[in-house]
Amino acid sequence: MTKTINRRSLLRGMIGGATVSMGLPLLNLFLNENGNAYANGASIPTRFGTYFWGLGLTDTPAGGTRWVPGKTGFDYDITPELQAIAAFKNKVSVFSGFRAIPDTSPNLVHWSGHASILSGVAPGSSGRFEAPTLDTRVADAIGGTTRYKVLDIDASISRRPISYSTRTGTTFASPDQSPLALYQRLFGDGFQDPNSDNWAPDPTIMLRQSVLSAVTDQRQALMRSVGHEDQIKLEQYFTSLREMENQLAVQLQRPEPRDACVLPQSPEELARAGSVDVVNNNTRVMARLLAMGLACDQSRVFNFVHTGGTSETYVPGQSKIYHQITHDEPTDAQLGYQPETSKLAGLVMEGFGAFLEEMDAIKEADGTLLDNCLVFALSDTGYAKIHSLENIPMMLAGGASGRHKTGQHIHAPGESVTRVSLTAMQLAGAPVGEFGSGSMRTARPVTDVIA
Amino acid sequence: MKIASISGLAAPLAFCLLASTPFSAPSLAADANNTAAEQSNNTLVVATRRLNEAQYRQSIADIFGDDILINARFEPERRERGLLALGNATLSLTAAGFEQFFNLSQDISAQALDAERRDAIMPCVPAANSSFDATCATRFISQYGELLFRRPLTQAELGARLATAATGTEQSGDFHTGLQLALASLLTAPEFLFRMERAEPDPEHVGQWRLDAHTRASRLSFLFWNSAPDAALLAAARNGELFTEQGLQTQVQRLSTSPRVEDGITAFLLDMMQIDGFDSMIKDASIYPKFNQLVADSARQQMVKTLVDLLVVRERDYREIFTSNDTFLNRPLAAVYQVPYTSTEEWAPYTFPDSAERSGIFSQVGFLSQYAHPGTSSPTLRGIKLHEIFLCEHTPEPPADVDFSAVRDSDAATSRERLLDHMSNPGCIVCHQRSDPPGLALEHFDGLGQMRKYENGQLIDVSADLFGNQFVGAQGLGRFLYHDPRASSCLVRNVYTYGTAQMPAGSQRAYINEQIAQFTENGHRLPTLFRQIASSPEFFHVVLPEGTQQDANQLAESVTAQ
């Protein structure tokens, strides 16, 4: 593909220690998706990310809802479980009533819901998706010019790393799980300050490129003798390799200046505990690092997990975890909902509030980073007590550089969740016209929120 | 394209590999120079199994020395049907994972070829340090390429690395820098990071396939040593010895009597017993003040030490893992077990007295704390895991349509009563009547595994009834498991599956039954079981991947066309 640099001739000029100004050939990856203009610093890029939290929000068959606003369209009312995002109401669109439709596939608890939203296909078994997740398609469209194509972050402090991003359906991304790990990825070795006056290309990068080219040279020979499943795996391997090549190529380019980019302090390693206060704090610290990473243009696409599908978070000192409570707690006959569950849902949403606060805190041009982002927030389930695939809460936050008509409540009972997925991809700038399969196949985005 | 290829699973490509044109017998003749053997065009990759962290580390230590520092965070693994060995055969490498391995490759090659270590690992001295020596580079890349790829390099693979080394030498003015780059490239290659298992036409059975010699070598080596084949095993593969009964026996004997077999069996036990996740165990500090990371690490070590001592060092009957109270303690664990620690050593052997109510591996803090919640024990989780790990009985996903609204929150004092409340629900009872009883027998141990007799002031009842089998407490459960034939059968199946990354097929039932019978006859000894399975032809059974096409070149074209 873009292996056209004459490494040898460039290296000759550099290894002597001279800081030559390099005339790199015009690589495809330095052009925008249309290939007709530079992705220059003058225009601020649109970023895309997913934000996942576990166990949905409370919407009981018995007595109404704790989260669905009564009013649709602009200026919707703030319900108890949306309290945490009240300050950002005008920047967040809320989608209610949408459902995952598994057709003949089973309802795999705490799995089918977000698998449907993210991959468009209801999977046949837990732990696998049947198609790549939408973030990879957005990343293929807008993520090619930065050091990292995608950043994967898991703030949940869980027993195992949690990621719902996959290209193969079986191999999921390996997220950074602590602020320190995320800091090192973004601002550790290899970080180039876009605002530095004395930038010079690192001559060892070209030597490192030669390590990879010997591997890619063997790709054809290897692919010749593998079966279908292994082909998919090896394709993913070579995709990962190309991302590394891209990373090295980006580091040979002088970065565009970024006004909002200020190298942050290295965070302290936090104590590991899974209680919701700790997870929310972790979410805030990691969101702050992510926001600066985006402002410094280290990546334009991210996946952020607050808590996993069967969320193990809990209120400190309480012996039961959130997941258990959603199932065990009876519905209060008078209130019409599960009070403890609803309280936890509100606490979990505070994590999203903190996340948005951090994204909105960075100024970019006349607005904020959040205005230039599209954050697709979603959960695994509707009413968690019964593993409902109906009314799974979803939100789109941020202006997507003006493309998103923010601040609306869209209520569409029975509609497929993939309509919101498609909307998110299109707002983020991915050239996708159709998404999903079976009853979830759709070519209809939610046009109300598209400017 | 990705969507098409994944959802295309529904319509697997036409499969017409067998009963095909006669293939010429693949060349197994050793290349005289032990370099650059051409891979037969007829070989087929039948599996790609991602190296796990321990295998990666052990391979590097064996090939370059155990003082090479490996500082990295490895990608998460995936467990399928109870085994990581199965899950890892489905995994690829993410961008973040690739980056880690890429950085490691340069780190390791810089250490391996630094001025101090160089003499020990270089097979030759270059004519000059500042210019490229093709002969010496060829020797170096061939030798280490074979060790890392676990088979000789092809001419093309060698050529690509020679080019890297030559360019690197020219640019840097240093021969060893050039070699470092070539070595890093080997360490980054999929042929190192994945165990690529290959099959070739079987010259003795026309139309059938067999695992090629080097794949056989790797299966043996990873089974017994959890590492790449050593020079002797590679030589045996090159010479075709692994296709003869005697040659195979010689290697099985050599590998299984080496002290390194402890690494191999330990790796298996860690996988089967699911001894992982201790780095990220979470307990609520106000409920379990004695818990900290040191306790978690110690609990893991205790399980490993107990199992290795019992099954490998003393070669006891496997079933004693359910009944033996011989173990090891260190100071942090002694506090949790409420035992005075008097030894001056870091670890000391210890036997739980009868009154401790412990019984075997599942009654240790490691198991009990792993399968519990941050603030409470969980009979259900423990019961599910006991069935899964020791009996190979997997609990299905909870049905989505269970009517949880029928479940009433219970104020009952003990877990048993709370669970019994749930048992009134017909949707729940199907699974819980199986999962809960063994867990209820362990209720004298709290969420950290500490002994207790009371919960919320009420005496805990640890009697259990599992489909008519009645037992009391951990010791009763231990005796029940000791006599349950499913335990032996589960172990045998797991050893086979672990080594081959394939579940035994239905057609292999007789073979598995025969292995179980032999295992029983041999006194349920695990090391003997390893030898027995590795010596059987079924251990090298070929399962052709779905979508394999008849003509290898055709396949290559279809790949390019995508």
Contacts between the chains, C-beta under 8 A, distances in Angstrom:
chain1	res1	chain2	res2	distance
A	7	B	167	7.6
A	8	B	167	6.3
A	8	B	170	7.8
A	8	B	171	7.3
A	11	B	171	4.6
A	12	B	171	7.2
A	15	B	171	5.3
A	15	B	172	6.5
A	15	B	173	7.8
A	106	B	397	7.8
A	106	B	400	7.1
A	107	B	400	3.5
A	107	B	401	7.3
A	108	B	397	6.0
A	108	B	400	7.3
A	109	B	397	6.3
A	109	B	398	5.7
A	109	B	400	5.1
A	112	B	400	7.8
A	121	B	7	6.7
A	126	B	397	5.9
A	127	B	78	7.2
A	127	B	80	7.8
A	130	B	6	6.1
A	130	B	7	5.8
A	130	B	9	7.8
A	131	B	2	7.4
A	131	B	3	4.8
A	131	B	6	5.5
A	131	B	7	5.9
A	132	B	2	4.7
A	132	B	3	6.4
A	132	B	6	7.1
A	136	B	2	7.7
A	148	B	95	7.6
A	149	B	95	6.4
A	150	B	95	7.0
A	152	B	94	8.0
A	152	B	96	6.6
A	157	B	282	7.0
A	158	B	280	7.1
A	158	B	282	7.9
A	159	B	277	5.3
A	159	B	280	5.1
A	159	B	281	6.8
A	159	B	282	6.8
A	160	B	76	6.3
A	160	B	277	6.6
A	160	B	280	7.0
A	161	B	76	4.9
A	167	B	2	6.0
A	168	B	2	8.0
A	168	B	6	7.1
A	168	B	92	5.4
A	169	B	6	5.2
A	170	B	78	7.0
A	170	B	90	4.6
A	170	B	91	6.4
A	170	B	92	7.5
A	171	B	78	8.0
A	171	B	90	7.8
A	171	B	91	5.0
A	171	B	92	4.3
A	171	B	93	7.2
A	171	B	94	6.1
A	172	B	76	7.7
A	172	B	94	7.5
A	173	B	94	5.0
A	173	B	95	7.7
A	173	B	96	6.6
A	174	B	73	8.0
A	174	B	75	4.6
A	174	B	76	5.6
A	174	B	94	5.4
A	174	B	96	4.9
A	174	B	97	5.5
A	175	B	96	7.7
A	176	B	96	7.9
A	181	B	73	7.3
A	185	B	96	8.0
A	206	B	171	7.8
A	207	B	168	6.1
A	207	B	171	6.7
A	207	B	172	7.1
A	207	B	177	7.8
A	207	B	181	6.0
A	208	B	102	8.0
A	208	B	106	6.8
A	210	B	164	5.1
A	210	B	167	5.9
A	210	B	168	6.3
A	210	B	181	5.8
A	210	B	185	7.8
A	211	B	102	7.5
A	211	B	105	6.9
A	211	B	106	7.1
A	211	B	164	6.7
A	211	B	181	5.4
A	211	B	184	4.6
A	211	B	185	4.6
A	211	B	188	6.1
A	212	B	102	7.5
A	212	B	185	7.5
A	212	B	188	6.9
A	213	B	164	7.4
A	214	B	160	4.2
A	214	B	161	5.5
A	214	B	163	6.9
A	214	B	164	4.5
A	214	B	182	7.2
A	214	B	185	4.1
A	215	B	160	8.0
A	215	B	185	5.9
A	215	B	188	5.5
A	215	B	189	5.1
A	215	B	190	7.5
A	217	B	156	7.6
A	217	B	160	4.5
A	218	B	156	6.6
A	218	B	157	5.9
A	218	B	160	6.2
A	218	B	189	7.1
A	218	B	191	7.9
A	220	B	556	6.9
A	220	B	560	7.1
A	221	B	154	7.3
A	221	B	156	6.0
A	221	B	157	8.0
A	222	B	45	7.9
A	222	B	190	6.7
A	222	B	191	7.5
A	223	B	556	6.3
A	223	B	559	4.4
A	223	B	560	7.8
A	224	B	552	5.8
A	224	B	553	7.2
A	224	B	555	6.3
A	224	B	556	3.8
A	224	B	559	7.4
A	225	B	43	6.1
A	225	B	44	5.3
A	225	B	45	5.3
A	225	B	198	7.6
A	225	B	552	5.6
A	225	B	555	7.2
A	225	B	556	8.0
A	226	B	44	7.8
A	226	B	45	4.3
A	226	B	48	7.3
A	226	B	545	7.6
A	226	B	555	7.8
A	227	B	44	7.5
A	227	B	45	7.0
A	227	B	46	7.2
A	227	B	544	7.3
A	227	B	545	2.8
A	227	B	546	6.2
A	227	B	547	5.4
A	227	B	548	4.7
A	228	B	5	7.6
A	228	B	8	8.0
A	228	B	9	8.0
A	228	B	12	6.9
A	228	B	13	6.1
A	228	B	545	6.6
A	228	B	546	5.6
A	228	B	547	3.1
A	228	B	548	7.7
A	229	B	90	7.7
A	229	B	545	5.8
A	229	B	546	6.5
A	229	B	547	7.4
A	230	B	45	5.7
A	230	B	47	7.3
A	230	B	48	4.8
A	230	B	545	6.3
A	231	B	5	7.5
A	231	B	559	6.4
A	232	B	5	5.8
A	232	B	6	6.7
A	232	B	92	7.5
A	233	B	48	5.7
A	233	B	90	7.7
A	233	B	91	7.3
A	233	B	92	4.0
A	233	B	194	7.9
A	234	B	48	7.0
A	234	B	92	7.3
A	234	B	190	6.3
A	235	B	2	7.8
A	235	B	5	7.8
A	236	B	92	3.8
A	236	B	93	6.8
A	236	B	94	7.6
A	237	B	92	5.5
A	237	B	93	5.0
A	237	B	98	7.2
A	237	B	190	5.4
A	237	B	193	7.9
A	237	B	194	7.9
A	239	B	95	7.5
A	240	B	92	7.8
A	240	B	93	5.3
A	240	B	94	6.0
A	240	B	95	4.5
A	240	B	97	7.0
A	240	B	98	3.7
A	240	B	99	7.9
A	241	B	98	6.0
A	241	B	188	7.9
A	243	B	95	4.3
A	243	B	98	7.2
A	243	B	99	7.9
A	244	B	95	7.2
A	244	B	98	5.7
A	244	B	99	5.8
A	244	B	102	5.5
A	247	B	99	7.4
A	272	B	280	7.0
A	272	B	282	6.4
A	273	B	282	6.4
A	273	B	284	7.6
A	273	B	285	7.1
A	274	B	282	4.5
A	274	B	374	5.9
A	275	B	284	7.2
A	275	B	374	8.0
A	312	B	282	7.5
A	312	B	373	7.6
A	312	B	374	7.0
A	314	B	284	7.3
A	314	B	374	6.1
A	314	B	375	6.8
A	316	B	284	6.8
A	316	B	286	6.9
A	317	B	284	6.7
A	317	B	286	4.9
A	317	B	287	7.1
A	317	B	375	7.6
A	318	B	375	6.4
A	319	B	284	7.6
A	319	B	287	6.4
A	319	B	373	7.1
A	319	B	375	3.6
A	319	B	376	4.1
A	320	B	373	7.2
A	320	B	375	7.1
A	320	B	376	6.9
A	321	B	373	5.5
A	321	B	374	6.5
A	321	B	375	7.7
A	324	B	373	7.2
A	327	B	404	4.9
A	327	B	407	6.7
A	328	B	407	6.2
A	328	B	409	5.6
A	328	B	410	7.7
A	329	B	409	5.5
A	330	B	405	8.0
A	330	B	407	7.4
A	330	B	408	5.4
A	330	B	409	4.8
A	331	B	405	6.6
A	385	B	404	4.9
A	385	B	405	6.5
A	386	B	401	7.9
A	386	B	402	8.0
A	386	B	403	7.2
A	386	B	404	5.7
A	386	B	405	6.7
A	387	B	400	4.5
A	387	B	401	7.9
A	387	B	402	8.0
A	389	B	400	8.0
A	437	B	7	6.7
